[in-house]
């Protein structure tokens, strides 16, 4: 949205005022600035950290939504695990293991964020499994 507003303003400032040749370069620079800003902000990690810093009484952490975010959210989720209550922690642990502890994906869909997420989850997979056993294992323990 910021990019669109900037391009419309730049269009009005250049093209509508007779400075047409400047429009393309200015629009390109705005696009690169927005791209750099998003890269620095890291929206997925920002969402996780923002949601964790809200008071739980105001709005509790939504673990299921957090798992729908991309690979850039995984480092923030792993860092946040000790701060989560047991139920949310188990939801996050099972979701991370289910989504990221898989065999390598096709090279055509590879990107650095997903590769890093898979690597982080695989490196901590045994600790994650130990911290929150699968629900079936918990039920079996209660039966005996």
C-alpha atoms as one frame of an Amber mdcrd trajectory, in Angstrom:
protein
   0.000   0.000   0.000   2.851   2.358   0.815   4.380   1.669  -2.589   1.102
   2.357  -4.383   0.567   5.619  -2.539   4.152   6.654  -3.271   3.843   5.801
  -6.971   0.548   7.692  -7.302   2.029  10.751  -5.604   5.160  10.487  -7.742
   2.981  10.122 -10.859   1.103  13.295  -9.972   4.354  15.116  -9.181   6.142
  14.105 -12.390   3.881  13.025 -15.250   1.043  15.428 -14.553   3.527  18.299
 -14.248   5.282  17.521 -17.540   8.355  15.684 -16.129   7.538  12.326 -17.592
  11.139  10.930 -17.937  11.661  11.067 -14.154   8.638   8.882 -13.368  10.121
   5.452 -14.158  13.359   6.015 -12.244  11.534   7.412  -9.200   9.033   4.546
  -9.202  11.836   2.006  -9.430  13.678   3.631  -6.512  10.498   3.615  -4.429
   9.976  -0.068  -5.185  13.536  -0.888  -4.134  13.147   1.187  -0.950   9.947
  -0.647   0.003  11.577  -4.003  -0.754  14.595  -3.114   1.398  12.293  -1.934
   4.188  10.343  -5.193   4.154  13.577  -7.153   4.181  14.776  -5.249   7.242
  11.399  -5.437   8.999  10.949  -9.206   8.447   7.132  -9.152   8.674   6.683
 -12.752   9.882   9.046 -12.345  12.835   7.559  -8.901  13.544   4.065 -10.420
  13.786   5.233 -13.135  16.200   7.100 -10.676  18.433   4.266  -8.147  18.380
   1.688 -10.787  19.320   3.890 -12.100  22.131   4.410  -8.629  23.589   0.687
  -7.961  23.878  -0.859  -8.612  27.273  -2.502 -12.054  27.280  -5.642 -10.554
  28.829  -5.958  -8.177  25.866  -5.554 -10.868  23.230  -4.001 -14.281  23.829
  -1.228 -15.582  21.577  -2.716 -17.374  18.566  -0.418 -20.351  18.088  -2.410
 -21.808  15.201  -2.181 -18.564  13.243   1.530 -18.238  14.012   2.114 -21.609
  12.359   0.586 -20.372   9.101   3.335 -17.779   8.701   6.354 -18.464   6.517
   9.838 -19.700   7.226  10.951 -16.319   8.569   8.661 -16.839  11.572  10.373
 -20.068  12.676  13.389 -18.506  14.470  11.041 -16.168  16.368   8.737 -19.067
  17.275  11.633 -21.181  18.539  12.865 -18.264  20.640   9.352 -17.687  21.978
   8.700 -21.287  23.098   9.749 -20.759  26.759   7.362 -17.789  27.022   4.319
 -19.748  25.834   1.914 -21.619  28.073   1.986 -25.427  27.841  -0.968 -25.706
  25.478   0.334 -23.107  23.008   3.836 -24.549  23.269   2.571 -27.999  22.279
   0.558 -26.570  19.384   3.657 -24.736  18.122   5.987 -27.718  18.641   3.718
 -30.172  16.826   3.045 -27.660  14.049   6.732 -26.892  13.532   7.654 -30.560
  13.437   4.828 -31.418  11.064   5.603 -28.607   8.637   9.386 -28.195   8.774
  10.867 -31.568   9.805  10.393 -33.050   6.335  12.528 -34.302   3.512  14.038
 -31.661   1.257  11.595 -30.094  -1.162  11.966 -29.698  -4.888  14.703 -27.271
  -5.961  12.144 -25.210  -7.892  10.407 -24.163  -4.673  13.560 -23.693  -2.598
  14.220 -20.417  -0.846  16.605 -19.376   1.910  13.927 -18.758   4.568  12.377
 -22.206   4.174  15.775 -23.906   4.101  16.789 -22.106   7.306  13.474 -23.012
   8.965  13.901 -26.694   8.071  17.480 -26.645   9.339  16.562 -25.016  12.659
  13.682 -27.411  13.301  15.703 -30.470  12.301  18.580 -29.429  14.572  16.191
 -29.122  17.529  13.738 -31.884  16.583  14.656 -34.267  19.399  14.482 -31.515
  22.037  11.171 -30.324  20.617   9.706 -33.844  20.676  10.898 -34.321  24.249
   9.391 -31.020  25.385   5.935 -31.932  24.162   5.159 -35.575  23.314   2.497
 -36.306  20.702  -1.089 -36.413  22.017  -1.367 -40.171  21.331   1.649 -40.882
  23.535   0.149 -38.758  26.288  -3.127 -40.694  26.129  -1.326 -44.020  26.339
   0.557 -42.857  29.429  -2.708 -41.954  31.126  -4.224 -45.351  30.337  -1.487
 -47.290  32.190
